[in-house]
Every structure is written in C-alpha cells, then in structure tokens.
C-alpha cells in the first residue's frame, strides 16, 4: 500500500510540475487511471474504472482541438479542418501522447492484465489518455485542458507528428484544383533494391510539369513524399495547414 | 434589400425571445446561415459561408451533449452513453431541430439552389443547425449553447425523440447478459395485411419466457418494439437511459 501512495505522490508531482495540473478531487484522477480488471480484483474498495471518463474526455478533446485549429488557421476550409482534426484525434497519436506523459507507469491494472502486458498496449494507453482529459475537464474545467494541450499536443503540429496520418496527395489535389481542373500524374522514376527492401522513386507532374520527387519503400509512400515536396514548392509551406 | 433587413430583424427577435440568444457579432450569425451558392452570387459583398462554423459547431454540440448525459445518468456505462450520444448527434435529428427553430426560413441561398428546393433539404438543415451552434459558441460561449440545448434539445430525451435511432434489441441483450449468457429469441407470432401494408407481431423470449410482444410494418421494427416492452417489463423504465 505504501508503494501505491509513493507512486501516487510521484504522479501528482509530475502533473503539477510539468503540466501545472493539480487535482482538487484526487478520486477523479484515480478513476481515470483504473482499469475494470483492477476494480474487479478489489471489490471491497468501491472503486470506479475509467470508461465513463474516457467517453467524456473524447468529446472534450475533440472540441479543444477543433477550437484550436479553427482559430489558428482562419482561412482553412472545412474539408481540411476536418482532416487535420481526424489526424490529431487519431487514436494512434493518443498512445504516443500517453507514453510521452509517462501515463503507462501509473495505470492500475488487474494481475491478469498485467501479466499479458496490457500496460504497454496502445489501445489501453489511448483510453487512458482520453479518460485523463475527461478527469481534468471535470475537476478543473476546459481551460486547464486547453493549457495541457498547449503544452503537450499543439506543439506537435509544428514538429510534423500528424504528417503520417495526413494525405498529401489529396491536399495537393485540392490546393491545385481550387481554380478548376488540372492534370496531376504520378510516375515511378526508379525502383531499386532487393524484394524485402525495395525503394521507389516517384515524381509528381502537374500539367506535365514536374513539381516534386519523393522516395519510399512502397509506391504509395513515395507518391505521398512527392506530393509533400510539391506542396512545399508551391509555397504551401505548412502544407496541410494553410 | 429592405426585405433582407426585415427578415434579419424577425430572426433576431425569434432568437432573443424564444432562446434568449442575442448576438454581439451579427456577422457570425449571417455566416452561419449563408450557403456558398449565395456567396458566389454576391462577389462584391465579401461574405463568408457556413462551413467552417459547421465544423466547429459539430464538436461543440458533441461536448454539450456528452457532458449533459454524463451528468444526468451517473451510473450509465460507457457503451450506453456512446449509443445515446450517437442517437442525439444523429444528423437526421439535427434537421428536425432546425425545422423546429424555423431556421429553414432564414438561410441565404443562391438562386439555383433555391430553385431546386435546397432550402427544405435535410442535409442543408443539418449543416445549418451545426453552424448555428458554432456561431453561438464563438459569440456567446459554451454556456449559451448549453442553455439553448436545455430549451430545445434535452427535453426531447423525455419525449422519446431519439428512440427511433436507438437499438432496443442491443439494450435488452446488454441489460440481461450483464451477469452471464442468456438465450434471447425473437419469434414472429403473426403476419397480416396486404403486401404494401404488412403488419408483423413479434414476441421476445428470454430463456424461453415471453417478455414482450411488439408490432410493426417490418419484422425488425416489430422486434425492436418487443424489446422495448421487455425492457419496460424488466423495470428498465427509461429503457435506454438507466
């Protein structure tokens, strides 16, 4: 039990020092980090597990992200806003955030789940990320969630974290065809290497003019890379964001 | 032009009198009710169309609904919360809300769109409902959106508006199987009427005990009705909400 308290103190300190988040109601924080398996193993403790907070946190996070990108990119049309939001609300990125914040260390799991390595499972870390957001919202209000996202999430926009979820080919098509139809072609320039380490080089042509060359281990990755280069060349520097 | 001002005044009065919503920045309200087709027909007026506000309003509405049902049903598990939210965030219900609030009358459409009857199209009314929410949020803050939803949306929960989007069969299954597997069967008791007005009568059996009978013009509707009766009989009165 002492171990549990030590861990909790350590986590409280991390949240306070790094993110300036101080819970008034510690029970909410406990709930956010407790899996049903742990509750089942401690029937005497009247514990709650994280799932309802995850439900709420999902909607809170969606709004905080939507509001942020709406205001940061005042001229971005709806379609792009939606795709950018989808990239930022991608559950894969949640697990990365959860790991970055060391949430994995503080989850309360049942013994069975612990044994099968649930603590490092992406899906659990996603859930915990959302339940944490839900708990912060209930305890502190949406401004503290915004503050947390300003520290942890939004800087990632500039670091290209969300690029991998982004479809540069669609971006390029939309950016170029805004004033009417244009021909966009992708051609494989080169294909090299052994079967298990194949490398593709692809060029993108806009009305027969080469605008970018990209490389990748699959044709579609090379095409995406070429589209990204073309977007940069067209002056759409923050290519998904202007 | 005089006509436009009269209409705007009328709409302002409706919003103020019925919903206590008074816009500080009227331009946001205009944006929320203006379709791209209208903007294209008035290139000299520097207008904005509703789509970005719709993007934002979607997330605002999701959070307001999530927060409301989270607090109203403190014991409802996540799965049910999610399905209830999905029912309330169903775009079909948006168009009903928009009509109830007479939003259709105040949309600014291009002439072509007007001719093809876009004003009464569900999809447009959905969009406008969300863009209105987005505009209220930006102009007044989330508390005013909550107030609007308290007046217009949440009472509908008690009036059964969302029932048609709700899956009573799944509800019944979850309510019954919470303590282990149970056999649930649906049997057609009767089938009557001409082909274009067929009526089905279906009973639901839980471990061979009849728990409810329902009727409908399709087998699946009769099953849903039977499941709803069974949920009531089981004491799950507010069947989707306990």
Interface residues (C-beta under 8 A of the other chain):
Chain A: X51 X52 X54 X55 X56 X58 X59 X60 X62 X63 X65 X66 X67 X70 X76 X77 X78 X81 X82 X85 X142
Chain B: X51 X52 X54 X55 X56 X58 X59 X60 X62 X63 X65 X66 X67 X70 X76 X77 X78 X81 X82 X85 X142
